[in-house]
Amino acid sequence: MGNAIPTARVLVVDDQPANLRVVSMLLARQSFEVITAASGEEALDRFEEKPPDLVLLDMMMPGMDGFEVLSGLRERRHPFDVPVVFVTAAQDRDLLLRAFEAGAVDYVTKPFLPEELLARVNAHVGLKLTRDRLARVAREREELVNLVAHDLKNPLSSVLFASDILMQEGVKPERVPRYVRMIHESAQDALGYIREYLESRARGGVNPHADARADLGTTLDWLMQRYEMQLEARGIAPTVVPPAEPAQVAIDERVLRQVCENLVTNAMKYAANAPLTLAAQRGAPGFWRLVVADRGPGIPASRQRELFKPFTRLQADPKDTISSGLGLSLAKQIVESAGGQLWHEARTRGGSRFVIELPEAAP
């Protein structure tokens, strides 16, 4: 017999204590984690407390029989992805067909051979855990695609903005070098993001902020160089307040730029023709803050709780076809992974204030 997977959990349901004891010992010897239930009602409770990887379910029990228990389990989990194997003394063909129609994946007849029971349990648990792994890989891949697509959006938008300006007649000659530099640097950033994602996967989840540091004054300068012309095109007059003293925080410089870009581009999108303030200041002891504050229409109180949820857009804008609603959610995750916080404050005279608070880098 093949070895069982140590992390697999089996719920055994039988109204006979002797059967529960025998099956539990048999599975425990094969390194399964065993949960037992002596009735249908108890089985539903145990399932809720600790969902198993497989259910061994007695077909004929007083009170709730196996069919009723299976129906109750399916109502509690959507979609229902836990294999259920009936254990029964019945040899009735119609009853066994009814079991498969109800959603059972297999059955074992009493009295059973230990080898047969273990072979069936191992087979179905193996399939279940394989499906779980495939689903997890698919989910992680989807998350990575969303992450890369979102973070490429800002540099590519800058490339598109600068190239559109250069293609227009009447562009001021003295500004051409800046637009060309914007295109070049944005393309470099896009490639850098892709390289960072590939390297982070190769590192296997190693903390990208370990021993990293970013200078807040330098970050503010970079934001102005990158977005000054785009802000001007949106009628936004930025005010930059650099830190009163050298301010370095414990986060990767490129990652901090990503977070700040999300906040600045949101201000460009939702607070056009309004003042914008970018400021670095002391926060709680041992922390620095980077503040992005606008005087736009602000965010309705009813939407503020949703701000940092994935795929939530601040406002419905039919012209905005590339916003995924991931920006603030990803920014918050990034800041928290670096030991900091990101939050929103409504301003008393209208507008929004986003605050990034990060731990000061060690000397």
C-alpha positions, 0 to 999 in steps of 0.5 A: 500500500502507498503511504498516506499524505500526513496532512490529510484529514478524514471525517468518519461518521458511524453510529456504532462505537466499535466501527468508529474505533476500528476505522479510526485506528486503521487510518491513524496508523497511516498518518491520517488525522481522524475526526469522528462523529457518532450521528448525522447532526454531530457530523455536520458540526464537525464538518463546520469546525474543521472541514476534512479532505474526505468523509467516510459516511455510514449509509444507514444510521438512526435519525439522519441517514447517510443521504440526509447527512450528505445533503446537509454537507452539500448545503453548507459548502459551495461548491462542494469539493470534499469526496464522500465515500459511503460505508454500507452493508447494503448490496442493493443496486438501486441504493448504490446508484442513489448514492452516486446520484446524491454525490458520493464518489465511491462506496465500501461494503461491510464487512470490509478488508482493511487493505480495500478501505485504505486503498480507496481512501488514499486514492480519493484523498490523493485526488482531492489534494491534487485538485487543491494544489492545482486550484492554488497554483491557478489562483496564485498565477491569476494573482500574479497576472493581476499584480503585474498587469496593474503595476505595468499600467502606471509606467506604460501610461506615462509612455503613452502620455509622453508619446502622444504629446510628442506626436502633436504639432506645436510641442515646445522644443525645450520640453522634448528631451523631458518627454523622451526621458520620461519614455525611456525611464518609464520603459526601464521601470516596466522592465524592472517590475517584471524582473523583480517579480521573476526574481521574487518567485525565484527567491521563493517568497523571501522578504524583499524589504529585508535590509532595504531602504528608501529615501523619502526626499528622493522619492518625492523628487522622483514623483515630481520628475515623473508626473509634473507634466501629467499633473499640469495637463490635468490642471493640478498644481502640486506642492511638495514638502520635503522632510525637514531632515534626512528621512530613510525608511525600511522598504525597497525604493522601487516598491515605495515608488509603486505605492506612491504612483498609485496614490498620485495617479488616483489623485490625477484621476479623481481630483483634476483641477485641484491642489495636490500636496506631497509631503514627508513628515515624522510619524509615530516614534521610529516611523516616517510618513509620506502624505498625498493630499488632494482637494478633490470631491473626496470619497463618500463616507459610504464607500470609505470602508471599501477603499482597500478591498480588491477590485474596488474602484473609487468612482464609476467612470465609464471612460476609465477602461484600464482601472482594475480596482487593485491599486489601493488593495495592493498598496496596503498589502505592500506597506503592511508587508514592510511593517507599516500602515496605509490609511485614508482620512477625509479632509474637513474642507473637502478632498482626501488624504492618504498616509503611508507610515513606514518604519525608519531604516536602521542607521 
